[in-house]
Amino acid sequence: MLTQNLPEFWENLYIEHKDYWNLGKATPALLDFFNNPLCPQTGRVLVPGAGFGYDAEAWAKRGHEVLAVDFAPTAVDELDRISRRLENFKSLDLDLFELNPKNPKKGGQQFDIVYDYCTFTGIHPGRRDECFEVWQKMLKDDGVVIAFFYPFLNGNTLQGPPHPTSEGELMARLGGIFDVVERVAVNDSIPARKGKEEIWILKKAAE
């Protein structure tokens, strides 16, 4: 049985047109967040688990240098198409857990911004601590993580992916790795996600 740890799991969903997370456009909540004073105006952006790259492309069109990462072949093809169209957009065919700021073939640098929408809740829940560790090592010391957590549900055990998370779980996992700078309400959720998502802005924990 395939698990979400494997590119084949996601590729099958694309082939079977079960990519229910795919809006066919940039997430409205992200476009709205671009107008928030808390959203950085400049900086290099890393988008792990970028999918078809709509959100990553939105960051690039805003003027940021972007690296979009995915490992499902259909998604990688879409990211490659965007990279040929936009000079400030790069794509990388890689399992996000293999990202390494010291390896030129696996990211090769740290970023000002790590952006996540649904990747944290899409991965196997047993790898959530590992995901935070990847964000931490790929982020500059003065950088920020901008994470849209969905489904953000306290006390709910819906099947996934995406797998729900909660305030309690996040605070327990973030301790010693990231500090929460701000929690921002989502003003422009699509109807199915309304009331089930939050934006968390994180910085590396003070030593």
Secondary structure, DSSP 8 states (H G I E B T S, - for coil): ---TTSHHHHHHHHHTT--TT--SS--HHHHHHTTSTTS-SS--EEEET-TT-HHHHHHHHTT--EEEEE-SHHHHHHHHHHHHH-TTEEEEES-GGG-BTT-GGGB-S-EEEEEEESHHHHS-GGGHHHHHHHHHHHEEEEEEEEEEESSB-TT----SSS--B-HHHHHHHHTTTEEEEEEEE-SS--GGGTTS-EEEEEEE---
